[in-house]
Amino acid sequence: MTFRANFRWTLTGNVVNGACQWGMISALAWLGTPRALGQFVLGLSIAAPVISFTMLQLRAVQVTDVRGEFSFGDYLGTRILWTLVALAAIVVAALWLTEDATTFWVVMLVGLMKCVDSLADIVRGLFQGLERMDLAAVSLMMKGVVSLAALAVTLWLTHSIVLASSAMVIAWTASFVVNDLHCARRLRTETIGAKAAVRELRPRFRRSAIVRLTSISIPLGVVMALISLQTNIPRYFLQIYAGEEAVGFFGALVYPMTAGIVVTTALGQSACTRLARSFAEDLPEFQRLLGRFTAFSAALGFVLVVGTYVFGRPLLRVMYGPSFADYYSEFVVVGLACGIQLVGSCWGYGMTAARFFRTQVAITVGSCIATTVAALVLVPRFGIMGAAEAVLATSLVMAVGFALAMSMAVRSRRVATQV
């Protein structure tokens, strides 16, 4: 497929999936209670950093493996083992961090849901590596639609956040088995034959491959875990100082910001393979691609910030209810943070394509420290506004760090090609 076709499919898939995630938060706000919403957001906040680490960004390594150093079975086997580690860690975290049975089960079910998506992600990496983003997009859309329907219907009928979370686990699992695995088998059968496809799609647990992939990918896993952690640090402080309702309100404010991130993610995923090839073979082309990516994201961020400022209050009222419109000022601050984040993420994709994995760790550690300090100072004093300002501080630190590091990566590559 052409780059434009891949981008259109990826954008469509991410927009539909992002809208469905947004719909889940809206459904919880309208059909549930602020506490139920807070429990669900807390479950995401606990599970996300664990899953982000154990995923090891294997998908990024997979699609930039232009020399075919490892087979798909190696990537799948490594992902399965690390997903089991994630599930065990989530059990421990849920036992340690929750205070009642309902919150414990919500955290566990959200964690299980994320584990299923971790396995689906590596299959979407197969589609991405073959530049068949239409299949990856259908996977995302199906997951989003069935999970939103399962959550909304179950919550409407039972008013139970535990049963609604259980329904989402079933929906994600069914989507993975019925759609993702079936499409992967069909795609590879068409290109390499049925027997070879079965062999390729079977997970491989070769010790040497698992150790090698883990050592290559672990810096990316640390980066993603820290990024997820820094996103959730303000929620942890809100949980401590203001309770689950405040976590629910803040989580609702943050979710609409995924609209811009969805577009940037779609473009980044579509361009990642070509960015990796051009960095290795044609540095000027790499710079042109990354420049266009950055300009587009900056324009999108500007639109997002202005839209939040102009339409934020009525948007909150329509999406979540009148009580959420009281947090308009916090919503604007989060929107500004997201606009900055969109630009910074472009350079993050560029560093991944250049395989400058370890540099990202230092930058993300610095931004994580900045988030913790900001949240520690601001959340106890200003509550939800303090959490929003902590997110803004994080975005600024990461954007500056990635810009400097990307400049160094290009400079070092230029020197290497001249030798």
C-alpha positions in Angstrom: 0.0 0.0 0.0 1.1 3.6 -0.6 2.2 5.8 2.3 -0.9 8.0 1.9 -3.2 4.9 1.9 -1.4 3.6 5.0 -1.7 7.0 6.7 -5.4 7.3 5.9 -6.1 3.8 7.3 -4.0 4.4 10.4 -5.6 7.7 11.0 -9.1 6.3 10.6 -8.3 3.4 12.9 -6.7 5.6 15.6 -9.5 8.2 15.4 -12.3 5.5 15.8 -10.4 3.8 18.6 -9.7 7.1 20.3 -13.3 8.2 20.0 -14.4 4.9 21.5 -12.0 5.3 24.5 -13.4 8.8 24.9 -16.9 7.3 24.7 -16.0 4.9 27.5 -15.1 7.8 29.8 -18.2 9.6 28.8 -20.4 6.5 29.4 -18.9 6.1 32.9 -19.5 9.8 33.6 -23.2 9.7 32.5 -24.2 6.1 33.5 -21.9 5.6 36.5 -20.6 7.8 39.3 -17.5 10.0 39.7 -16.2 7.4 42.1 -16.7 4.6 39.5 -15.0 6.7 36.9 -12.1 7.3 39.3 -11.8 3.6 40.0 -11.6 2.8 36.3 -9.0 5.6 35.7 -7.0 4.4 38.7 -7.0 0.9 37.1 -5.6 2.4 33.9 -3.1 4.4 36.0 -1.8 1.3 37.7 -1.8 -1.1 34.8 -0.5 1.3 32.1 3.1 1.8 33.4 3.5 -1.9 34.0 2.2 -2.9 30.5 4.2 -0.1 28.9 7.4 -1.5 30.3 6.8 -5.2 29.6 5.7 -4.4 26.0 9.3 -3.3 25.6 8.2 -1.4 22.5 8.9 -4.6 20.7 6.6 -3.4 17.9 8.9 -0.5 17.2 11.9 -2.8 17.1 9.9 -5.2 15.0 9.0 -2.7 12.3 12.5 -1.1 12.2 14.1 -4.5 11.9 14.7 -3.9 8.2 17.4 -6.6 7.9 15.1 -9.4 9.3 17.3 -10.3 12.3 14.5 -11.9 14.2 11.4 -13.8 13.0 7.8 -12.9 14.0 7.7 -15.9 16.2 10.6 -14.6 18.2 8.8 -11.3 18.8 5.6 -13.0 19.7 7.2 -15.5 22.1 9.1 -12.6 23.8 5.9 -10.6 24.1 4.0 -13.6 25.6 6.6 -14.1 28.3 6.8 -10.5 29.3 3.0 -10.2 29.3 2.9 -12.9 31.9 5.4 -10.9 34.0 3.1 -7.9 33.6 0.0 -9.8 34.8 1.9 -11.0 37.9 3.1 -7.4 38.6 -0.4 -6.0 38.3 -1.8 -8.6 40.8 0.9 -7.5 43.3 0.2 -3.8 42.6 -3.6 -4.3 42.9 -3.2 -6.0 46.3 -0.9 -3.3 47.6 -2.5 -0.1 46.3 -6.2 -0.7 46.5 -8.3 -0.4 49.7 -11.6 -2.2 48.8 -12.7 -5.2 46.8 -14.4 -3.3 44.1 -11.4 -1.1 43.3 -9.1 -4.3 43.4 -11.2 -6.1 40.8 -11.5 -3.1 38.6 -7.7 -2.7 38.6 -7.3 -6.4 37.9 -9.8 -6.5 35.0 -8.3 -3.4 33.4 -4.9 -5.0 33.7 -6.1 -8.2 32.1 -7.6 -6.1 29.3 -4.3 -4.3 28.7 -2.5 -7.7 28.6 -4.8 -8.9 25.8 -4.1 -5.7 23.9 -0.4 -6.2 24.4 -0.6 -9.5 22.4 -2.8 -7.8 19.8 -0.2 -5.1 19.5 2.6 -7.4 18.3 0.2 -8.8 15.6 -0.5 -5.2 14.5 3.3 -4.8 14.3 3.3 -7.7 11.7 0.7 -5.7 9.7 2.7 -2.5 10.0 6.0 -4.1 9.0 4.3 -5.3 5.8 2.9 -1.9 5.3 -0.7 -3.2 5.6 -2.0 -0.6 8.0 -5.5 -1.3 6.8 -5.5 -4.5 8.8 -4.0 -2.8 11.8 -6.7 -0.1 11.6 -9.5 -2.6 11.4 -8.1 -4.3 14.5 -8.1 -1.0 16.4 -11.6 -0.1 15.2 -13.1 -3.4 16.1 -11.5 -3.4 19.5 -12.8 0.1 20.2 -16.3 -0.4 19.0 -17.0 -3.8 20.7 -15.4 -2.6 24.0 -17.5 0.6 24.1 -20.6 -1.3 23.4 -19.8 -3.9 26.0 -19.1 -1.3 28.7 -22.1 0.9 27.9 -24.7 -1.8 27.7 -23.4 -3.7 30.8 -23.2 -0.5 32.8 -26.7 0.6 31.7 -28.2 -2.8 32.6 -26.3 -3.5 35.9 -24.8 -0.2 37.1 -21.7 -2.3 38.1 -18.2 -1.1 37.2 -16.9 -4.6 37.9 -19.3 -6.3 35.5 -18.7 -3.6 32.9 -15.0 -4.1 33.1 -15.4 -7.9 32.8 -17.5 -7.4 29.6 -14.7 -5.3 28.2 -12.1 -8.0 28.8 -14.4 -10.5 27.0 -14.9 -8.1 24.1 -11.1 -7.4 23.7 -10.3 -11.1 23.8 -12.9 -11.9 21.2 -11.7 -9.2 18.9 -8.1 -10.5 19.2 -9.0 -14.1 18.5 -11.7 -13.6 15.8 -10.1 -10.7 13.9 -6.4 -10.2 14.6 -5.2 -13.8 14.5 -7.4 -14.7 11.6 -6.2 -11.7 9.5 -2.6 -12.5 10.3 -3.0 -16.1 9.2 -4.8 -15.1 6.0 -2.3 -12.4 5.1 0.7 -14.7 5.5 -1.0 -17.6 3.8 -1.5 -15.4 0.7 2.1 -14.5 0.5 4.1 -17.6 1.8 1.6 -20.4 1.8 -0.5 -22.1 4.5 2.2 -24.3 6.1 4.8 -21.6 6.2 2.3 -19.2 7.6 1.5 -21.6 10.5 5.2 -21.9 11.3 5.8 -18.2 11.1 2.9 -17.2 13.3 3.7 -19.8 16.0 5.4 -18.2 19.0 9.1 -19.2 19.4 10.7 -19.3 22.8 14.4 -19.5 21.8 16.4 -18.4 24.8 19.1 -16.6 22.7 16.4 -14.6 20.8 14.5 -13.7 23.9 17.6 -12.5 25.7 18.9 -10.6 22.6 15.5 -8.9 22.0 15.1 -8.0 25.6 18.5 -6.4 25.8 17.8 -4.4 22.6 14.3 -3.4 23.6 14.6 -2.8 27.3 15.7 0.8 27.0 12.5 1.5 25.0 10.5 -0.4 27.6 12.0 1.8 30.3 11.2 4.9 28.2 7.6 3.9 27.6 7.1 2.9 31.3 8.5 6.2 32.4 6.3 8.1 29.9 3.2 6.3 31.2 4.3 6.7 34.8 4.8 10.5 34.3 1.4 10.7 32.7 -0.1 9.0 35.8 2.0 10.6 38.5 -0.5 13.5 39.0 -3.3 11.0 39.3 -1.4 9.2 42.1 -1.0 12.4 44.0 -4.6 13.2 43.4 -5.6 9.8 44.8 -3.5 10.5 47.9 -4.6 14.1 48.5 -8.1 14.4 47.0 -9.5 10.8 46.6 -11.0 8.8 43.7 -13.6 11.4 42.6 -10.8 13.9 41.9 -9.0 11.2 39.9 -12.2 10.7 37.9 -12.6 14.4 37.1 -9.0 14.8 36.1 -9.0 11.6 34.0 -12.1 12.9 32.1 -10.3 16.2 31.4 -7.2 14.4 30.0 -9.0 12.0 27.7 -10.2 14.5 25.0 -6.6 15.4 24.5 -6.0 12.0 22.9 -7.7 13.4 19.8 -4.6 15.2 18.7 -2.3 12.4 19.9 -4.3 9.9 17.8 -3.5 11.8 14.6 0.2 12.2 15.4 0.4 8.5 16.4 -1.2 7.5 13.1 1.3 9.5 11.1 4.3 8.3 13.3 3.3 4.6 12.9 2.8 5.0 9.1 6.1 6.8 8.7 8.2 4.8 11.1 9.4 2.2 8.7 10.3 4.8 6.0 12.0 7.0 8.6 14.1 4.1 9.7 15.2 3.3 6.1 15.9 6.9 5.2 18.0 7.5 8.3 20.1 4.4 7.4 20.3 5.2 3.6 19.3 8.8 2.8 19.7 11.3 5.7 18.4 14.4 3.7 15.2 12.4 3.0 14.9 11.6 6.7 15.2 15.2 7.6 12.5 16.2 5.0 10.1 13.5 6.3 10.7 14.5 9.9 10.3 18.2 9.1 6.9 17.7 7.4 5.8 15.5 10.3 6.8 18.2 12.8 5.2 21.1 10.9 1.9 19.1 10.6 1.9 18.3 14.3 2.7 21.9 15.3 -0.3 23.1 13.2 -2.5 20.4 14.8 -1.4 21.4 18.3 -2.2 25.0 17.6 -5.7 24.1 16.5 -6.1 21.9 19.6 -5.1 24.6 22.0 -7.3 27.2 20.4 -10.3 24.8 20.2 -9.9 23.9 23.8 -9.9 27.6 24.8 -12.9 28.6 22.7 -15.1 25.5 23.0 -13.8 23.9 26.2 -16.7 24.7 28.5 -19.6 23.6 26.3 -17.6 20.6 25.2 -17.2 19.4 28.8 -20.8 20.0 29.6 -22.0 17.9 26.6 -19.5 15.1 27.1 -19.6 14.6 30.8 -22.3 16.7 32.4 -22.6 20.2 34.1 -20.4 19.4 37.0 -17.4 18.8 34.7 -17.7 22.3 33.1 -16.5 23.8 36.4 -13.0 22.6 35.4 -12.7 24.6 32.2 -9.5 26.4 33.3 -7.8 23.0 34.1 -9.0 21.7 30.7 -7.3 24.6 28.9 -4.0 24.0 30.7 -4.1 20.3 29.8 -4.9 21.3 26.2 -1.8 23.5 26.1 0.3 20.6 27.5 -1.0 18.3 24.8 -0.2 20.8 22.0 3.4 20.9 23.1 3.5 17.1 23.5 2.4 16.6 19.9 5.5 18.4 18.6 7.8 16.6 21.0 6.4 13.2 20.1 7.5 13.7 16.5 11.1 13.9 17.6 10.5 10.8 19.7 9.4 8.9 16.7 12.5 10.2 14.8 14.8 8.9 17.6 13.1 5.5 17.5 13.5 5.3 13.8 17.2 6.2 14.2 17.3 3.5 16.9 18.7 5.9 19.5 16.9 4.0 22.2 19.1 4.6 25.3 19.2 8.4 24.9 15.4 8.4 25.3 15.8 6.9 28.7 17.8 9.8 30.1 15.4 12.4 28.7 12.3 10.5 30.0 13.9 10.1 33.5 14.5 13.9 33.6 10.9 14.6 32.6 9.6 12.0 35.1 11.6 13.8 37.9 10.1 17.1 36.8 6.6 15.7 36.9 7.1 14.3 40.4 8.5 17.5 41.8 5.7 19.6 40.1 3.0 17.2 41.3 4.4 17.1 44.8 4.5 20.9 45.0 1.3 21.8 43.1 -1.3 19.0 43.7 -1.6 19.3 47.5 -2.1 23.1 47.1 -4.1 23.4 43.9 -5.7 20.0 43.5 -6.8 19.2 39.9 -5.3 22.5 38.6 -2.0 21.5 40.2 -2.2 18.1 38.4 -2.8 19.9 35.1 0.2 22.2 35.6 2.3 19.2 36.4 1.3 17.7 33.0 2.3 21.0 31.4 5.8 20.9 33.0 6.3 17.3 31.8 5.4 18.3 28.2 7.9 21.2 28.2 10.8 19.1 29.5 10.2 16.3 27.1 9.9 18.5 24.1 13.1 20.4 24.8 15.0 17.1 25.6 13.8 15.3 22.4 14.6 18.3 20.2 18.2 18.5 21.5 18.7 14.7 21.2 17.3 14.5 17.7 19.6 17.2 16.6 22.6 15.2 18.1 21.4 12.0 16.3 21.3 13.7 12.9 24.7 15.3 13.5 26.3 12.0 14.4 24.8 10.3 11.4 26.0 13.0 9.1 29.5 12.6 10.5 29.3 8.8 10.1 28.3 9.0 6.4 31.2 11.4 5.7 33.9 9.1 7.1 
